[in-house]
Amino acid sequence: MKYQLQYKTYGASALLIEWPSKLQEAILQDVLHFKLKITQAKHPDIIQLTHAYHTLLVVFNPIHFNADVALKWLQHLYEATVILQETVKRLWRIPVCYDSSFGVDLETVSEEKGMSIAELIAKHTAPKYTVYFIGFLPGFLYLGGLDERLALPRRGIPRLKVKPGAVAIGGNQTGVYPSESPGGWHIIGNSPLCYFDASKTPPCFAASGDQIQFYSISLKAHAQVKVLADAGVYQIENEISDD
């Protein structure tokens, strides 16, 4: 499916491409497909590509940038049929401890939603979430696919410090805080994995378009996995995604 895209100049040497403003996997896949088209076209003056839910920022070398020429090139490329070397998408299985010592908002969310904690955990671990993009913090995965029954507005007053690995719900999304930071999402558990390591290539194990599925572990298992993850030897369970 082709979309009616909007192209806007962005700063001195970039174009912002906009899809319909929706959190929708079909739109994400089209964004990623176009991004891959641009990448594999190897335009000599493109120096950066950055995407979000329904936008793609294309940054050109300012010395050679001509907005009209760049616009026509992008429009033509979007409509063109191109054989691409598709990237492999993976499903990552992520351990999460939902113990109350980690899930400081677990009971509140349970009461707010009128369901038991066990039911809440079951609904949170059931979906295969899609990684829309990585941002806010290095290694923060913005995940789509949260059960709508778990959707919850962000906290009125954000916390000043959220612990690394905190698994949380914000709006109609869920995610994991990769490092200590302020945060306004509702914390329901903790994952002991490392989500960003600058010494590795790539520094984050997951990529946009990949899938994430959480599974529940005990406090003891969390401690064991964390020792291995901190030592850099834990192997995250994963497989090629068939979706």
N, C-alpha and C positions, 0 to 999 in steps of 0.2 A: 504494500500500500504506500502510495506517495502522499505527502502532506503539502498543504499550502504554507510554505515557509516564509518567515519575515526576516529580511536582512537589514541590519542597522550598522552604521559606522560606530566604532567603539574606540574612543581615544584617537591618537594620531595615526595608528597603523594597524588597526584590527577591524574585523567584522564580526558582529554577534548574530548568530543564526538562531531563530526562535521557532519552536514547534508549538502546537496547541498547549496551553498552560494547564496540564493535567499530570497527575502522578499515575502513569499508565505504562505497563511493561512494553506494550507494542510501540509506544513512542520512544521509550528508552532504546529498544532494539534498533529503531530507525536512526536514532542519534548515533549509536555505536557503529552502525553499518556505514553511515556517511563519514564518520570520523575515520574508519578504517579505509574507506575509499580515498580520502584525502591523504592519509598516511602513505598508502601504497602508491599514490600518484607521484610522490616525491617531488613536489613543487619546490624549486630551489630557494624561494623567498619566504616560505612558511617556517617560522621558528618556534611556534608553540600552538598546541591544541588543548583546550580545556573544556570539558563538558559538565553539565549538571543534569537535573531531572529532564528538562525539555529545552535546553539551550546548548549551543556549541560556540565557543569563542575561538576564532582563527586569527592568530597574530602573525603579521608579516614583517619582513625586514623593512624598517622605515625608509631606508635609502632608496628602495625600489618600489615602494608602495603606491599603487594607483587604485583608488577605491572602485572606479567603474570597471577597470580591467579585472580586478580581483572578484568583483561581484559576478560578472558574466562567466568567469571561469568556474566559480563555485556552483552557479545555477546550472550550467551545462553538465558539470560532473554529477550533480545530484540526480539529474534526469537520465544520465547515461547508464547503459547496461554494462557493467564491468565484472569480470571474473576475479574474485578476490581470494586470497589465501586466508580463509577464516581462522580466527584464533580458537583454540580449544577452551571450552567453558567447563569449569569444575564445580562439583558439589563438595563443600567442606562441612564436616561434622564437628561441631564445636561443643566441648563440655562446659556445662554451667552448673554451679552449685546454688540452689535456691534456698539454702538455709537462711533463717531469719537474721542470723548474725551478718549476712551479706545483704539480704533483701530487706533493707530498712523501710521500704515502702510497700512491701509485699502484703502485709495485713491490711493496710489502708486501701490498696488497690482491690484486694479481695472483697472488702466491705463495700467499696464504691460500686463494684460490678455485681455484687450479689451472688458471688460464687465462692466455693471453697478454694483454699490455696492449692489443693491437689488438682482441682479442675482448671484453675488459672495456669498452673504449670503445664498441664496437658495441652491446653490451647496454645501456649507459647511455644512448645516444642514440636507441635504437629506440622506447621507449614515449612515449605522450602522457600526461604526468603531470597529475594533477588538483590544483589549488590548494585545499587544505582550509581553511586560514585563514592569517592573517598575524600573527605574534607573535614572542615572545622578544626580537627587536630590530625596530625600525621597518623594514618592507620585507623581513623574513625570511619567505619563502614555504614553508609546510609542504606538501610534495608527496607525494601517494600514487600508487602505480602502479609502484614500483621492481620490476624483475625479481627474483624471490625468490632467484635464484642469486647476486645481488650483496648480499643482506642481510648485515649484519655488526654484531655488538654494538659499542656505543660504546667508545672508547678507555678503558683503565683509568685513565689519568691525563690529564685534559684539558690542552690547551695553554693557556697564559696569554694568548697573542696569536695570533689567526687573521686573516690579511689580508683586506681588503675584496674581495669577488668570489669568495672561495674556494668551490668547488663540492665538496660532501662527501656522504658516506654515513653515516647513523647508524641502526642498527636496520634496519627495513624501509622507510626513507624516504631521500630525497635532498633537498638544498636548497642555497641559495647564501647565504653570509654577506654581508649588505649593507654592513656596516661592521666595523672592527676590533673584536674582542671575544675573550674566552675561548671555547673550544669543544672539545668532545670527539668530534666526528665525524671520519671519515677523509677527508682532503683528496685529491681526485683531479684537480683542475684549477682553472681560474680563468675567470670571466666578466668582461669589461671594462665591463659596463653599470652604470648607476646604478639602484639598486633603490628608493631613497627620496629624494624631493626635497620638502622642506616648502614650497617656494615654488610648487609645482604643485598643481592640483586635478583628480583626486585625487593625493596625493603618491607613491603606488605605482601603476605602470601596470597591474598585474594585480589581479584581484579573486577572492574565493572562488568556486569553481565554474568558473573559467577553466582552460585547459590550457596546459601548458608542454612544448615539445619542444626538447631541446638538439641542437646540431650542432657538430661539431669544426672548429676553425680553427687556423691556424698561429700561431707566435709573432709573425711579421710582421703578420698580419691582426689579432691581438689588440692590438698596439701602435697600429695604425691606427684600429681601432674605439674604443679607449680615448680617443684624442685627440678624436674626434667626440663620444663620450658625455660626457666631462668638459666639453666646450664646450656641451653641451645641445642638440646638433643631430642626433644619431644617431636615425634612425627605426627602431624595432624592427619587424622583419617580423612581421605578424600577419594573421589572417583570422577571420571568424566561424566558431566551432566547429560542426561538424555532428554532434557526439556528444551 
